[in-house]
Amino acid sequence: MAEPTSRRAETRQRILAAAGRLFRAHGVDGVGVDAVMREAGLTHGGFYLHFPSKEALAAEVSQSLLQAAAGKWEEISQSAEAQAALTRIVQGYLDPERVAAGRCCVLTTLGPDVARRPDSRTAIGGALRSMLDTLMRCLPTHRQDRAMATLSTMVGAVVLARLADDPAMSAAFLDSARVAILPPVHPEADVNDSGPEPRLDVA
């Protein structure tokens, strides 16, 4: 008897979710189909009823994860004033707790794996452009090059924070990116304020 459509869709989502967790933790090349199916609580043989290959799974996982992130950014940009939206996006992306827990954007966790896989690169193209469009709308200049610089700064900071073996250095990478992107805060009550620290103005 054929598996009901609703159950088949649910099973497919379980496989995608399991693969997403394992790929982000160990990389695509470090995880086999057997491990994905065990993580999903399923048997190995059922995998090929849903995906033709592990490469196809990797492409769909990458697309799904990045689309989810792009969708959240779009939602934030539609629900808040541009500067407030930018602050929420940047603060969330550079959240040290998320970085420490490995709950980072697919660009920072699977970037090298995706770069080596043409199908995965093609799959994430739309979501990547959506993220850049959202940043462009939130930035004061509304310029694409600024949006690219902003995303590059955030992705690079998270990658370096994950690489650093010193917690203080890891935090410093995230803080520096935050300062570089977001405008400085000027408390009106601080009459001794000598001005903002030097920063790379990518916003």
N, C-alpha and C positions, 0 to 999 in steps of 0.2 A: 504493500500500500504506500502510495506517495505521501511524503511528509506534508502536512497542511501548510499553506503559504505563510500564515502568521507564525507558525512554529519555525519554519525554515528561515524567515527573516530574523526571528529572535536568536536562533542559533548562529546565524551569520554575524550578528552584532556581538554575540559572546566571543566569537573568534577574533573579531576586529579589536574588541576591548582588551582581550588577553594579549594579542600581538602587540598592541600599543604599549601596554605596561612592560612587556619583556623587551621589545625593541628599544624603548627609551632607556631601559636599565642596562642592557647588554649589547646594543647595536644589532642591526639586521643580520650581519654575518655571524654573530655570536649566538644566534637562536635558531633552532631547527623547527620543522613542522611538528615533530613529536612534542617538543616542549610547549609550543603554542597550544596544541590540543589538550595537553595535560592541564595547563593553566586554565583553559576554558572548561575543564571537566568533561571532555569529549574524547572519543577514540580517534586514532590516527586516520583510519579509513574514511571517516566522514569529511575530512578536509577538502578533498577534491570534488565533492558535491557542491562546494561553495566557491572555490577559487581554483583556477587552472594551475597555479604555481605559487611558490613562496614569493617570487618577484612581483606577481600580480597583487598578492596580499600586502607586500611592502608599499607598493604604489598607493593602494587604497587607504592603508593606515596613515600614510604621510598626508594624503589629501584630506582625510577625515579630521585628523588632529589640527591641521592648519586652518581648515575651513571653520572649525569650531572656534579657534582663537580669533579669526577674522570676523566671525559673526558677533563675538562678544565686543570687539572693538567698535564695530558698526553700531551695536546697541548702545554702548556708552556714548558714542559721538552724537546719537540722536536724542539722548535723554539729558544732556548737560550742555552748558555753554562751552564754546570751543576750548578755552584755556583750562577749564575745570575738567573737561573730557581728556585733554592731553595729559593733565596731571594724574588722573586716575589710571590711564593706560600705562604711562611710564612707571608710576609707583608700583602698579601690579606686576609689570614685567620684571622689574628690578627688585622685587620683594625677596629679601635674603632667606626667608623661611621656605619659599617655593623653590629657590635655587638649591638649598641644602637638601630638600626632600626629593629632588629630581623631578619636580613637577613643572619643568620648564617648557618653553615653546619648542616645537619640533625642529625649528631652525637651529637651535642650540644643542639639542640632544641627538638629532639624526642628520644634521647637515652634511657631514662627510659621506654618510651612507647614501643619502639622496643624490648628492652630487655625482656619485659613481653609477647611478642608475637612471638612464634616459627616461624610462617610463615614469619613474617617481618624480623626476624633475618636471616633466610635462604635467603630471597630475596636480602638482602644487602651484602651478603658474597662476591660475585664477585667484586663489586665496592670497598669494603673495602680492599680487596687484591690488587686491581689495584692501589689504593692510596698508599699503602705501597710499592708496586713495584716501583712506580714513585719516591717516596722519597728516596728509596734505591739507585736508579740510580743517583740521584742528590747529595747525600751525599758523602763526600770525601772517607769514608771507604767502601761504598757500602755494608754495613752490615745490615741484617734484624733487628737485635736487636736495632740498632741505629735508623732505620726507625720507629720501634715501639715506641721507647722512644720519638722520635720527634713528632709523631702524638699524643701520649698520652699527651705530654707537651702542644701542641696547643689546643687540645680538653679541657683539664683540665683548662687551662687559660681562655678560652672563657666561660666555665661554671661558673667559679668563678667570672669572670668579670660581668656576667649577674646577679649573686646572690648579689654582693656587693651593699650596699645601699649608698655608698660614691663614687662619680664620680672619685675622686683621687685614691681611692683604686682599682676601676675597671680598670682605666688606668694603674696602677702599675702592676696588674696581667698580662696584655697584654704586657707591656714593658719588664717585667722580663722574660716572655717566649721567647720574641724576642731575648733578650740578651743571653739567655741560648742556643738557637739553632744556631743563626747566628754568624759567626766569628766577632771579634771586628774590628772596623775601626781605622786605624792608620794614621792620617793626617801627611804627610811628613814634613809639615811646622811647626808642633807643637813640638818644641825641648824640651819643658818642660813636655811632656807626660811621665807619670810615669808608663804607662802600663795599660792594660785593667782591668776593675773591675772583681773581682772574679765571676765565673759563673759555672753553671753545664754544662759540656762539653758533650752534647748529639749529637753533629754533628761531 
